[in-house]
């Protein structure tokens, strides 16, 4: 499912998610957050992957998550040149999934 919407930050500093997104979330769900300047990307992760993501940020076991970071870097580079289109995002996601399937 792909969706686009504008959300707001509440007075308490929390992101106000639309009901259709909230209905897909469970208490305890964890997300990897990548932020650079005015870009924020959230990626749902399995609980076992959270430790790997944190270690990858610290430079430990970077291979485990390098593809994710490469995609984030490419999004950043593309956005500096020209805003990223939805088609480009979908193509990157498709490419990532195909590469991930080859590794398993």
Order of alpha helices (4+ residues) and beta strands (2+ residues): alpha-beta-beta-alpha-alpha-alpha
